[in-house]
């Protein structure tokens, strides 16, 4: 489930009262919090039927217990929020119906894409998601501009005779819904465990001494990879002990200009006026600068 409940085996003397809110995952990585008002004995991985927009929906319990309390706290959501409720456990018939609805999603996707092509709308259909009770169908699309899709909604509603919702998403959300394998060989972070998208800038790549190659730095969404932020704080903390690039250092060989910083070996590369080059330990360079060891 791409999440590990590290609180399960802490062995506390007095176990806390069971938290009655769980996080439920739906198709396309969509997640939500639901109250376990019936008091069901549910665990991570259980299929459940939950309250949805004017009906019910099918989902899988993604997190339960104290991990949910921490997740709510990290998102700034109060624990006494009036969450929608879990209706019941999913039966075998519910599970079979849910699997059969994947064919309905695929068929609706083709119909929606053909309708968009016929209307020549400047939008790209990404995914289609039917609510479990078929009272609503949501079309996810991307577009570089604002799109007037009112006529499209009317045509789709007339065909399927249900509520139709069109939702515009960004390039990162598109990659999260479609999924895939990154250049690291693992499943995309955004389609597994990543909860929110934080801004990524080229300065993050410069700080980590990465080559500014757009092909290498871009993910499947066409934007800068989210993983450029993962180790950025550690690099920034380490670089505080180093002199700035292009700064002069008075050495026994003369004045050297800082050209290279290696935080792993803790060395500083210096270039001299005569074209020579050398690497010195960071401790020596700090001592030459009067910064101490």
Secondary structure, 3 states (H helix, E strand, C coil): CCCCCCCCCCCCCCCCCCCCEEEEECHHHCEEEEECCCCCCCCCCCEEEEEECCEEEEEEEEECCHHHHHHHHHHCCCCCCCCCEEEEECCHHHHHHHHHHHHHHHHHHHHHHHHHHHHCCCCEEEEEEECCCCCEEEEEEECCCCCCCHHHHHHHHHHHCCEEEEEECCHHHHHHHHCCECCCCCECHHHCCCCCCCCCCHHHHHHCCCCCCHHHHECCCCCECHHHHCCHHHHHHHHCCCCCCCCEEEECCEEEEEEEEECCCCEEEEECCCCCEEEEEHHHHHHHCCCCC
